[in-house]
């Protein structure tokens, strides 16, 4: 039945990589089941038979599909089935999309879909890397035009040594999370999170990853040689060159005037009459020009911007190649918010707001890996008004989720531990004006907001982007702090975040077929110089260090530890005890199974009241210790009306113990009052331990004698 079934074997970072072709999903243009260890991902590449009409881009979709059965889990939620993709699945789709997309022909307009379904998970063998390799193989053996293959690896740094595709245990202690995708000649994608790793070490890790990838690509090439299909022919979506040259000559000077400004609003306004003039002059000559207009305007502007950069080293806004736009930083902008920071870079402006909550506010995760909870959350919003567009606000898309995750990754390495700072932390970056590098502005604004909120971060983090223009002869030029048009018409957006000490995050978007080692090294050097300047000359001048205390509007946290056997006493039957503490004090109390109790309240008095109430419940006296107490009851003898058995003394809030009549005074007495003691009297008692019947034994006379 499966006469075309083929199996290919490779050893990848010491573990078996097996590619099965011809057994599953044979109606797709290209499909493989890739096994890495016990991880299995079905990778399918499909293309439409005809191009989509009226578009000027490649309609590519990449979907990393998590199936909970892969990890032996039943999904949470009411329906108990997979719903919308998890944030991690969306981020993985983006990581695979970025290296794959630039390698398609620029004029291809057929719909292309990559569907990567995780069917089994071995936590030691990354399903993300497995899916990336599977996507490359499926496209390479298919008849879909594509200039691959690529390969990908995950790099770790364990005990100072670089590790290729680290295991789950190694990832848990790794100082580096680096994903690299590359062709045989060049690096095409970099995504990294790091604990302040140096530029040189990051560069070495990228180069080591590329060397490992070259072996994988040879393996993929061998598969293509054996079962690869010829690529199909397609009608080109490229603009007519004669038409483009004619229109460019018509409006060249007007284009140069329109683009020669540092104000995005002015530039957009100047472009409107040019668009109208092109339609009025050439609309009858070229049928369908109105449909082609967006792509035409894009390429007209691109030609001017790239020519300025390559030939004149001139930037659109007049800056020098490594000069940053005007920078500004402010904190404490909103009175009731726990922490705020606004970072401005030219016409890009991001306001980040910090909210502190209890650890119960941490996000619960439901995915195919073993991560169950996330204490720090970063969300990124970019409404239409930020770019001057009149459009309704929708739920966050893949871009917003990706930018939020980048800022989150950049700041995780400098956050205090849960023990040092027992709060859940949420940051929201509101992009209120955008002209390029909003994700890096959100990183800077987030540092400011955390410091304003009193979060004791280890060091400030800044983010900066580096652009690239490549020439036909292979030479290149990089530039720091690219604005919107330079990102749009350039070849690279190399985003780097970090502290003075080292890198905490990298994300690279690329429009060409890859980067050479020289480009990567130069980008790392330039971004380090730039972020040092931003930290020292801008951010630390707005706020020099984290505030000594959290905002008065933030919850006040107290942590205590009790014997786990006492948890039921604190909770009480049906929760009656803890509910009363919460009602009486107004505090919020979270109890962990190990006896850790975290108390959150609006002010310190409420938190202390709740702590004292719990301490009283779990309090155990120490043998030989003396306590101040209050007589709360005198116990009369039932058999001898003129004698007392003793009295009860409250030695701690809600805790009392009995003092026998023989241990009240140095001389013999029959009544407690004979010693001048009555209900309400303040006395000192010494805890003598347990008596023969296992009851707590207290003594007033021994306390007096001491």
C-alpha positions as CSV (number, residue, x, y, z in Angstrom):
1,X,0.0,0.0,0.0
2,X,2.9,2.4,0.8
3,X,5.1,1.6,-2.1
4,X,6.6,5.1,-2.0
5,X,7.4,5.0,1.7
6,X,11.0,6.0,2.5
7,X,12.8,6.4,5.8
8,X,15.9,8.5,6.3
9,X,18.2,8.4,9.4
10,X,20.5,11.0,10.9
11,X,22.2,11.5,14.2
12,X,21.5,15.0,15.4
13,X,23.3,16.3,18.6
14,X,23.7,12.7,19.7
15,X,20.1,11.7,19.2
16,X,18.3,9.9,16.4
17,X,16.5,12.0,13.8
18,X,14.2,10.0,11.5
19,X,12.3,11.3,8.5
20,X,9.4,9.2,7.1
21,X,8.1,10.2,3.7
22,X,5.3,8.6,1.7
23,X,3.2,7.1,4.5
24,X,1.0,10.1,5.7
25,X,-0.8,13.0,4.1
26,X,0.0,12.1,0.5
27,X,-2.3,14.7,-0.9
28,X,-0.2,17.6,0.3
29,X,2.4,19.0,-2.1
30,X,5.0,17.8,0.4
31,X,4.7,15.9,3.7
32,X,7.0,14.1,6.2
33,X,6.7,12.7,9.6
34,X,9.8,13.8,11.5
35,X,10.9,11.9,14.6
36,X,13.5,13.3,17.0
37,X,13.9,10.9,19.9
38,X,10.3,10.3,20.9
39,X,9.1,13.6,19.5
40,X,7.1,13.3,16.4
41,X,5.8,16.1,14.2
42,X,3.7,15.7,11.0
43,X,4.8,18.5,8.6
44,X,2.7,19.3,5.5
45,X,3.4,21.9,2.8
46,X,0.5,22.8,0.5
47,X,0.1,25.4,-2.3
48,X,-2.9,26.6,-4.3
49,X,-3.0,25.7,-7.9
50,X,-3.5,29.3,-9.0
51,X,-2.2,32.7,-7.6
52,X,-4.4,34.9,-5.6
53,X,-5.7,37.9,-7.5
54,X,-5.2,41.5,-6.4
55,X,-2.4,41.1,-3.9
56,X,1.2,42.2,-3.8
57,X,2.6,39.8,-1.3
58,X,3.2,36.0,-0.7
59,X,0.1,34.7,1.1
60,X,2.1,32.3,3.4
61,X,0.6,30.8,6.6
62,X,2.7,28.8,9.1
63,X,0.8,27.0,11.8
64,X,2.5,25.1,14.7
65,X,-0.3,22.9,16.0
66,X,0.0,21.6,19.5
67,X,-2.0,18.4,20.3
68,X,-2.4,17.8,24.0
69,X,-2.4,14.0,23.5
70,X,1.2,14.4,22.4
71,X,2.1,15.1,26.1
72,X,-0.4,12.6,27.5
73,X,-2.7,15.4,28.7
74,X,-6.4,16.2,28.4
75,X,-7.0,19.9,27.6
76,X,-8.3,22.2,30.3
77,X,-11.4,24.3,29.9
78,X,-15.1,23.4,29.5
79,X,-14.9,21.8,26.1
80,X,-11.8,19.6,26.9
81,X,-10.4,20.1,23.4
82,X,-7.8,22.2,21.8
83,X,-8.9,25.8,21.2
84,X,-7.0,28.7,19.8
85,X,-3.2,28.3,19.7
86,X,-1.3,28.9,22.9
87,X,1.1,31.8,23.0
88,X,4.0,29.5,22.7
89,X,2.5,27.9,19.6
90,X,2.1,31.3,18.0
91,X,5.7,32.2,18.9
92,X,6.9,29.0,17.4
93,X,4.9,29.6,14.2
94,X,6.6,33.0,13.9
95,X,10.1,31.5,14.6
96,X,9.6,29.1,11.7
97,X,7.9,31.7,9.4
98,X,10.8,34.2,9.6
99,X,13.5,32.0,8.1
100,X,11.2,30.3,5.6
101,X,9.5,33.4,4.1
102,X,12.5,35.2,2.6
103,X,13.5,32.1,0.6
104,X,10.3,32.0,-1.6
105,X,10.5,33.7,-5.0
106,X,9.6,37.4,-4.6
107,X,6.9,37.2,-7.4
108,X,5.1,34.1,-6.1
109,X,1.4,34.9,-5.3
110,X,0.0,31.3,-4.8
111,X,-1.3,30.6,-1.3
112,X,1.2,28.5,0.6
113,X,0.3,26.7,3.9
114,X,2.7,25.0,6.3
115,X,0.9,22.9,8.9
116,X,3.1,21.4,11.6
117,X,1.2,19.1,14.0
118,X,3.0,17.9,17.1
119,X,1.8,14.3,17.7
120,X,4.3,13.1,20.4
121,X,6.6,15.0,22.7
122,X,9.9,14.0,24.2
123,X,10.8,16.9,26.4
124,X,14.5,16.3,25.8
125,X,14.0,16.7,22.0
126,X,12.5,20.1,21.1
127,X,9.3,19.9,19.0
128,X,10.0,23.4,17.8
129,X,13.3,22.5,16.2
130,X,11.8,19.2,14.9
131,X,8.9,21.2,13.3
132,X,11.4,23.7,11.7
133,X,13.4,20.9,10.2
134,X,10.2,19.2,9.0
135,X,8.9,22.4,7.4
136,X,12.2,22.7,5.5
137,X,12.1,19.1,4.4
138,X,8.4,19.2,3.3
139,X,9.0,22.4,1.3
140,X,12.2,21.0,-0.2
141,X,10.8,17.7,-1.5
142,X,7.5,19.4,-2.7
143,X,6.9,21.0,-6.1
144,X,6.4,24.4,-4.4
145,X,9.1,26.9,-5.6
146,X,11.4,27.6,-2.6
147,X,15.1,28.4,-2.4
148,X,15.8,26.2,0.6
149,X,16.7,24.1,2.5
150,X,17.4,25.5,5.9
151,X,18.2,23.8,9.2
152,X,17.7,24.9,12.8
153,X,19.2,24.2,16.2
154,X,18.7,25.2,19.8
155,X,21.8,26.3,21.7
156,X,22.2,26.3,25.5
157,X,25.0,27.5,27.8
158,X,25.5,25.0,30.7
159,X,28.3,25.6,33.2
160,X,30.0,27.9,30.8
161,X,29.9,25.4,27.9
162,X,27.8,25.7,24.7
163,X,25.4,22.8,24.3
164,X,23.6,21.9,21.0
165,X,20.0,20.9,21.5
166,X,20.2,20.7,25.4
167,X,17.9,18.3,27.2
168,X,15.1,19.5,29.5
169,X,17.3,19.2,32.6
170,X,20.1,21.2,30.8
171,X,17.6,23.9,29.6
172,X,16.5,24.4,33.2
173,X,20.0,25.5,34.3
174,X,21.1,27.1,31.0
175,X,22.2,30.7,30.8
176,X,21.2,30.8,27.1
177,X,18.2,30.0,25.0
178,X,19.3,30.5,21.4
179,X,17.4,29.3,18.3
180,X,19.3,29.7,15.0
181,X,18.1,28.8,11.5
182,X,20.5,28.9,8.5
183,X,21.1,27.8,5.0
184,X,24.4,26.2,4.1
185,X,26.0,29.6,3.4
186,X,24.3,32.1,5.7
187,X,22.3,32.6,9.0
188,X,18.7,33.4,8.2
189,X,17.1,33.7,11.7
190,X,18.2,34.3,15.3
191,X,16.0,34.3,18.3
192,X,17.6,34.4,21.8
193,X,17.0,34.9,25.5
194,X,20.1,35.1,27.7
195,X,21.3,35.9,31.2
196,X,23.5,38.8,30.3
197,X,25.7,36.8,27.8
198,X,28.6,38.7,26.2
199,X,28.6,39.7,22.6
200,X,31.6,37.4,21.9
201,X,30.0,34.4,23.5
202,X,26.7,35.0,21.7
203,X,28.6,35.3,18.4
204,X,30.5,32.0,19.1
205,X,27.1,30.3,19.9
206,X,25.6,31.4,16.6
207,X,28.7,30.2,14.6
208,X,28.6,26.9,16.4
209,X,24.9,26.5,15.6
210,X,25.6,27.2,11.9
211,X,28.3,24.5,11.8
212,X,25.8,22.0,13.2
213,X,23.2,23.1,10.7
214,X,25.5,22.5,7.7
215,X,25.4,18.8,8.5
216,X,21.6,18.7,8.8
217,X,21.4,20.5,5.4
218,X,23.5,17.8,3.7
219,X,21.1,15.3,5.2
220,X,18.1,17.2,3.7
221,X,19.9,17.6,0.3
222,X,20.3,13.8,0.2
223,X,16.5,13.4,0.8
224,X,15.7,15.9,-1.9
225,X,18.0,14.1,-4.4
226,X,16.1,10.9,-3.8
227,X,12.5,11.9,-3.6
228,X,12.3,15.6,-4.4
229,X,9.7,16.8,-7.0
230,X,10.3,19.3,-9.8
231,X,9.1,22.8,-8.9
232,X,5.9,23.9,-10.6
233,X,5.7,26.9,-13.0
234,X,3.7,29.9,-11.9
235,X,2.6,33.2,-13.4
236,X,4.9,35.9,-12.0
237,X,3.4,38.6,-9.8
238,X,6.3,41.0,-10.5
239,X,5.5,44.5,-11.8
240,X,6.3,45.2,-15.4
241,X,9.8,46.7,-15.4
242,X,9.2,49.1,-18.3
243,X,6.1,50.4,-16.6
244,X,8.0,50.9,-13.3
245,X,10.9,52.7,-15.0
246,X,8.6,55.0,-16.8
247,X,6.6,55.9,-13.7
248,X,9.8,56.3,-11.6
249,X,11.2,58.8,-14.2
250,X,7.9,60.7,-14.0
251,X,7.9,61.2,-10.2
252,X,11.5,60.8,-9.1
253,X,12.1,64.4,-8.0
254,X,8.7,64.5,-6.2
255,X,9.5,61.2,-4.5
256,X,12.8,62.6,-3.2
257,X,11.1,65.7,-1.8
258,X,8.3,63.6,-0.2
259,X,10.7,61.3,1.6
260,X,13.2,63.9,2.7
261,X,11.8,64.6,6.2
262,X,12.0,63.1,9.7
263,X,8.2,63.5,10.2
264,X,6.2,60.5,9.1
265,X,3.0,62.5,9.0
266,X,4.5,65.0,6.6
267,X,6.0,62.2,4.4
268,X,2.6,60.5,4.2
269,X,0.9,63.8,3.3
270,X,3.4,64.5,0.5
271,X,2.9,61.0,-1.0
272,X,-0.9,61.5,-1.6
273,X,-0.6,63.9,-4.5
274,X,2.1,61.8,-6.1
275,X,-0.3,58.8,-6.0
276,X,-3.1,60.8,-7.5
277,X,-0.7,62.1,-10.3
278,X,0.4,58.6,-11.2
279,X,-3.2,57.4,-11.6
280,X,-4.2,60.5,-13.6
281,X,-1.2,60.2,-15.9
282,X,-0.9,56.4,-16.4
283,X,-4.3,55.0,-15.4
284,X,-5.6,54.6,-18.9
285,X,-2.2,53.4,-20.3
286,X,-1.8,50.5,-17.8
287,X,-4.9,48.5,-17.0
288,X,-5.3,47.5,-13.4
289,X,-2.9,50.2,-12.2
290,X,-5.1,50.9,-9.2
291,X,-4.7,47.3,-8.0
292,X,-1.0,47.4,-8.5
293,X,-0.6,50.9,-6.8
294,X,0.3,49.7,-3.2
295,X,3.2,47.5,-4.5
296,X,4.2,50.2,-7.0
297,X,4.4,53.0,-4.3
298,X,6.3,50.6,-2.1
299,X,8.9,49.9,-4.7
300,X,9.2,53.5,-5.8
301,X,10.0,54.6,-2.3
302,X,12.2,51.6,-1.7
303,X,14.4,52.6,-4.7
304,X,14.9,56.1,-3.4
305,X,15.6,55.1,0.2
306,X,18.1,52.4,-0.7
307,X,19.9,54.6,-3.2
308,X,20.3,57.3,-0.6
309,X,21.8,54.8,1.9
310,X,24.0,52.9,-0.5
311,X,25.4,55.8,-2.7
312,X,25.2,58.8,-0.4
313,X,25.1,57.3,3.1
314,X,22.1,59.5,3.6
315,X,19.2,58.6,5.9
316,X,15.7,59.8,5.3
317,X,15.6,62.0,8.4
318,X,19.1,63.4,7.9
319,X,20.9,61.4,10.7
320,X,24.3,59.9,10.3
321,X,24.6,56.2,9.9
322,X,25.0,55.4,13.6
323,X,23.2,58.4,15.1
324,X,20.1,57.6,17.1
325,X,16.9,59.7,17.0
326,X,16.0,62.1,19.8
327,X,15.4,60.1,23.0
328,X,13.4,60.8,26.1
329,X,12.4,58.9,29.2
330,X,9.8,59.7,31.9
331,X,8.3,57.8,34.9
332,X,5.4,58.2,37.3
333,X,2.9,59.5,34.8
334,X,-0.3,57.8,36.1
335,X,-1.2,58.4,39.8
336,X,-3.0,55.1,40.6
337,X,-0.9,52.7,38.5
338,X,1.7,50.8,40.4
339,X,4.5,51.9,38.0
340,X,4.7,53.7,34.7
341,X,7.5,54.5,32.2
342,X,7.3,56.3,28.9
343,X,10.1,56.0,26.4
344,X,10.2,58.1,23.3
345,X,12.5,57.6,20.3
346,X,11.8,60.1,17.5
347,X,8.1,59.7,16.6
348,X,8.0,56.3,18.3
349,X,6.5,56.5,21.8
350,X,5.6,53.6,24.2
351,X,4.0,53.9,27.6
352,X,4.4,50.9,29.8
353,X,2.3,50.3,32.9
354,X,3.3,47.9,35.7
355,X,0.9,46.0,37.9
356,X,1.9,44.0,41.0
357,X,-0.3,41.2,42.3
358,X,-0.1,38.1,44.5
359,X,1.5,35.0,43.2
360,X,-2.0,33.6,42.8
361,X,-2.3,36.1,39.9
362,X,0.4,34.3,38.0
363,X,-0.8,32.9,34.6
364,X,-1.6,29.2,34.5
365,X,-0.4,27.5,31.3
366,X,-1.9,24.6,29.5
367,X,0.5,23.3,26.9
368,X,2.5,20.4,25.7
369,X,5.6,21.2,27.8
370,X,6.1,21.0,31.5
371,X,5.8,24.8,32.2
372,X,2.7,25.2,34.3
373,X,2.7,28.8,35.6
374,X,4.2,32.1,34.5
375,X,4.8,34.8,37.2
376,X,5.9,37.6,34.9
377,X,3.7,38.6,32.0
378,X,4.3,41.2,29.3
379,X,1.6,42.4,26.9
380,X,2.0,44.7,23.9
381,X,-0.8,46.7,22.3
382,X,-0.6,48.7,19.1
383,X,-3.8,50.5,18.2
384,X,-4.5,52.1,14.8
385,X,-4.1,55.6,16.0
386,X,-0.4,54.9,16.7
387,X,0.3,55.0,13.0
388,X,-2.4,57.5,12.1
389,X,-4.9,54.9,10.9
390,X,-8.7,55.0,11.6
391,X,-9.4,51.3,12.4
392,X,-11.2,49.5,15.1
393,X,-9.2,47.8,17.9
394,X,-9.1,44.0,17.7
395,X,-7.6,41.3,19.8
396,X,-3.8,41.0,19.6
397,X,-2.4,39.4,16.5
398,X,0.7,37.3,16.1
399,X,2.9,40.5,15.8
400,X,1.6,41.9,19.1
401,X,2.1,38.6,20.8
402,X,5.6,38.3,19.4
403,X,6.7,41.8,20.4
404,X,5.3,41.2,23.9
405,X,7.2,38.0,24.2
406,X,10.4,39.6,23.1
407,X,10.1,42.3,25.8
408,X,9.2,39.7,28.4
409,X,12.2,37.6,27.5
410,X,14.5,40.6,27.6
411,X,13.6,41.5,31.2
412,X,13.2,38.0,32.8
413,X,17.0,37.7,33.5
414,X,17.1,40.9,35.7
415,X,13.9,40.2,37.7
416,X,14.3,39.4,41.4
417,X,13.5,35.9,42.5
418,X,10.1,34.9,44.0
419,X,11.7,34.7,47.4
420,X,13.2,38.2,47.1
421,X,10.0,39.8,45.7
422,X,6.9,37.6,46.2
423,X,4.8,39.3,43.6
424,X,3.3,38.4,40.2
425,X,4.2,41.1,37.7
426,X,2.3,42.2,34.6
427,X,3.5,44.9,32.2
428,X,1.4,46.3,29.4
429,X,3.2,48.3,26.7
430,X,0.8,50.7,25.0
431,X,2.3,51.9,21.6
432,X,0.9,55.4,21.4
433,X,2.9,56.5,18.4
434,X,4.9,54.3,16.0
435,X,7.6,55.1,13.5
436,X,9.8,52.0,13.9
437,X,11.4,50.1,16.7
438,X,8.3,49.9,19.0
439,X,9.4,46.6,20.4
440,X,12.7,48.0,21.5
441,X,11.0,51.1,23.0
442,X,8.7,48.8,24.9
443,X,11.8,47.2,26.5
444,X,13.1,50.5,27.6
445,X,9.7,51.7,28.9
446,X,9.3,48.4,30.7
447,X,12.6,48.9,32.6
448,X,11.4,52.4,33.6
449,X,8.0,51.0,34.7
450,X,9.6,48.3,36.8
451,X,11.9,50.7,38.6
452,X,9.1,53.1,39.1
453,X,7.0,50.3,40.7
454,X,9.8,49.5,43.2
455,X,10.7,46.2,41.6
456,X,14.4,45.6,42.6
457,X,15.7,44.6,39.2
458,X,19.3,43.6,39.0
459,X,20.2,46.0,36.2
460,X,18.5,48.2,33.7
461,X,17.8,46.8,30.2
462,X,17.6,48.7,27.0
463,X,16.7,47.6,23.5
464,X,17.9,48.9,20.1
465,X,17.6,47.8,16.5
466,X,20.3,47.6,13.7
467,X,19.3,47.8,10.0
468,X,21.1,46.5,6.9
469,X,21.5,47.4,3.3
470,X,23.2,44.9,1.1
471,X,24.7,45.6,-2.3
472,X,24.8,43.4,-5.4
473,X,28.5,42.9,-5.1
474,X,28.1,41.4,-1.6
475,X,29.2,44.4,0.4
476,X,26.9,45.8,3.1
477,X,26.2,48.7,5.4
478,X,24.6,48.6,8.8
479,X,22.8,51.5,10.6
480,X,21.7,51.9,14.2
481,X,18.1,52.8,15.3
482,X,16.2,52.2,12.1
483,X,12.9,54.1,11.7
484,X,9.8,52.8,9.9
485,X,10.9,53.4,6.2
486,X,14.3,52.0,6.9
487,X,12.8,48.8,8.4
488,X,10.2,48.7,5.5
489,X,12.7,49.1,2.7
490,X,15.9,47.7,4.3
491,X,17.1,44.1,4.5
492,X,17.2,43.5,8.2
493,X,15.8,44.4,11.6
494,X,18.3,43.1,14.1
495,X,16.9,43.7,17.5
496,X,19.2,43.3,20.6
497,X,18.3,44.0,24.2
498,X,20.6,43.8,27.2
499,X,22.3,45.4,30.1
500,X,25.8,46.9,30.3
501,X,27.1,43.4,31.2
502,X,25.5,41.5,28.3
503,X,22.7,40.4,26.0
504,X,19.3,39.4,27.4
505,X,17.3,39.0,24.1
506,X,17.7,39.0,20.3
507,X,15.2,38.8,17.5
508,X,16.2,39.1,13.9
509,X,13.8,39.8,11.0
510,X,15.3,39.3,7.6
511,X,14.3,40.1,4.0
512,X,17.3,38.7,2.2
513,X,18.7,35.2,2.0
514,X,20.9,35.4,5.1
515,X,23.7,37.1,7.1
516,X,27.4,36.5,7.0
517,X,29.5,36.3,10.2
518,X,30.8,39.8,9.5
519,X,27.3,41.3,9.4
520,X,26.3,39.6,12.7
521,X,29.5,40.7,14.5
522,X,29.1,44.3,13.4
523,X,25.4,44.3,14.4
524,X,26.3,43.0,17.9
525,X,29.0,45.6,18.4
526,X,26.9,48.6,17.3
527,X,23.8,47.6,19.3
528,X,26.0,47.2,22.5
529,X,27.4,50.7,22.1
530,X,23.9,52.1,21.5
531,X,22.2,50.4,24.4
532,X,25.0,51.6,26.8
533,X,24.3,55.1,25.7
534,X,20.5,54.7,26.1
535,X,20.9,53.3,29.7
536,X,23.4,55.9,30.9
537,X,22.3,59.1,29.1
538,X,18.5,58.6,29.0
539,X,17.0,56.0,31.3
540,X,19.1,56.4,34.4
541,X,18.6,60.2,34.2
542,X,14.9,59.6,34.5
543,X,15.2,57.2,37.4
544,X,18.6,56.3,38.9
545,X,17.5,53.1,40.7
546,X,14.4,51.2,41.7
547,X,12.2,53.0,44.2
548,X,12.8,51.8,47.8
549,X,9.2,50.8,48.3
550,X,6.3,49.7,46.1
551,X,3.5,52.1,45.3
552,X,1.0,52.8,48.1
553,X,-1.6,51.5,45.7
554,X,0.2,48.2,45.3
555,X,-0.5,45.3,47.6
556,X,1.8,44.9,50.6
557,X,3.2,41.4,50.8
558,X,4.3,39.4,53.8
559,X,5.6,35.9,53.6
560,X,5.7,33.4,56.5
561,X,6.3,29.7,56.8
562,X,4.4,27.3,59.1
563,X,4.5,23.6,59.8
564,X,2.5,21.9,57.0
565,X,0.7,19.9,59.6
566,X,-0.8,23.2,60.9
567,X,-2.4,24.2,57.6
568,X,-5.7,22.6,58.4
569,X,-5.8,24.6,61.7
570,X,-5.3,27.9,59.7
571,X,-7.9,26.9,57.1
572,X,-10.4,25.6,59.6
573,X,-13.5,23.4,59.0
574,X,-14.9,24.4,55.6
575,X,-12.5,27.3,55.5
576,X,-14.2,29.1,58.4
577,X,-10.9,30.2,60.1
578,X,-9.1,31.6,57.1
579,X,-12.3,33.3,55.9
580,X,-12.7,35.1,59.3
581,X,-9.0,36.3,59.1
582,X,-9.6,37.7,55.6
583,X,-12.9,39.3,56.7
584,X,-11.4,40.8,59.9
585,X,-8.2,42.1,58.3
586,X,-9.1,42.8,54.7
587,X,-6.0,40.9,53.6
588,X,-5.7,38.3,50.9
589,X,-4.0,35.0,52.1
590,X,-2.5,32.3,49.8
591,X,-1.4,29.1,51.4
592,X,1.0,26.6,49.7
593,X,1.2,22.9,50.4
594,X,4.7,23.3,51.8
595,X,3.5,25.6,54.5
596,X,4.5,28.9,52.8
597,X,1.9,31.6,53.4
598,X,1.8,34.8,51.4
599,X,-0.3,37.7,52.7
600,X,-1.3,40.6,50.5
601,X,-3.0,43.7,51.8
602,X,-3.7,47.3,50.9
603,X,-1.4,48.5,53.7
604,X,1.2,47.1,56.1
605,X,-1.2,47.2,59.1
606,X,-3.7,44.9,57.5
607,X,-0.9,42.5,56.4
608,X,0.6,42.5,59.9
609,X,-2.8,41.9,61.5
610,X,-3.4,38.8,59.2
611,X,0.2,37.6,59.9
612,X,-0.4,37.9,63.7
613,X,-3.7,36.0,63.5
614,X,-2.1,33.2,61.7
615,X,1.0,33.2,63.9
616,X,-1.3,32.9,66.9
617,X,-3.1,29.8,65.4
618,X,0.2,28.0,64.7
619,X,2.1,29.2,67.8
620,X,3.7,26.5,69.8
621,X,5.4,27.4,73.1
622,X,9.0,26.5,73.8
623,X,9.8,24.4,76.9
624,X,11.5,26.6,79.5
625,X,10.4,29.9,77.8
626,X,8.5,32.6,79.8
627,X,5.5,34.3,78.3
628,X,3.5,37.4,79.2
629,X,-0.2,36.4,79.5
630,X,-3.6,37.2,80.8
631,X,-5.8,35.2,83.1
632,X,-8.9,34.4,81.1
633,X,-10.7,31.9,83.4
634,X,-10.5,30.5,86.9
635,X,-11.4,26.8,87.2
636,X,-13.1,25.9,90.5
637,X,-13.1,22.4,92.0
638,X,-16.3,20.5,91.6
639,X,-15.7,18.4,94.7
640,X,-14.3,21.1,97.0
641,X,-16.3,24.4,96.8
642,X,-13.6,26.3,98.7
643,X,-10.8,25.3,96.4
644,X,-9.7,26.0,92.8
645,X,-8.1,23.6,90.4
646,X,-6.2,26.5,88.8
647,X,-6.5,29.1,86.1
648,X,-6.2,29.4,82.3
649,X,-3.7,31.9,81.0
650,X,-3.8,33.2,77.4
651,X,-0.1,33.1,76.6
652,X,-0.6,34.0,72.9
653,X,-3.5,35.4,70.9
654,X,-6.2,32.7,70.9
655,X,-4.0,30.3,72.8
656,X,-4.3,29.5,76.5
657,X,-2.9,26.9,78.9
658,X,-3.7,25.9,82.4
659,X,-1.7,26.7,85.5
660,X,-2.4,24.2,88.3
661,X,-3.1,25.7,91.7
662,X,0.1,24.1,93.0
663,X,2.1,26.1,90.5
664,X,0.7,29.6,91.2
665,X,2.4,30.6,94.4
666,X,5.5,29.5,96.4
667,X,3.3,28.9,99.4
668,X,0.3,26.7,99.5
669,X,-3.0,28.4,98.5
670,X,-6.6,27.1,98.0
671,X,-7.9,29.9,95.8
672,X,-6.3,31.6,92.8
673,X,-7.4,34.9,94.3
674,X,-5.3,34.1,97.4
675,X,-2.2,35.0,95.3
676,X,-3.8,38.3,94.3
677,X,-4.7,37.0,90.8
678,X,-8.1,37.3,89.2
679,X,-9.6,37.2,85.7
680,X,-7.9,39.9,83.6
681,X,-4.7,39.9,85.7
682,X,-1.5,40.1,83.7
683,X,0.9,37.3,84.7
684,X,4.1,35.7,83.6
685,X,4.1,31.9,82.9
686,X,6.8,29.4,82.2
687,X,6.1,26.6,79.9
688,X,7.2,23.3,81.6
689,X,6.4,21.0,78.7
690,X,3.7,18.2,78.6
691,X,2.5,16.6,81.8
692,X,2.0,12.9,82.2
693,X,-1.4,13.0,80.5
694,X,0.1,14.9,77.5
695,X,-1.4,18.3,78.4
696,X,0.6,21.5,78.2
697,X,1.9,22.4,81.7
698,X,2.5,26.1,82.7
699,X,3.8,27.6,86.0
700,X,3.6,31.0,87.4
701,X,5.8,30.4,90.4
702,X,8.6,29.1,88.3
703,X,8.4,32.2,86.1
704,X,8.5,34.4,89.3
705,X,11.6,32.5,90.7
706,X,13.5,33.0,87.4
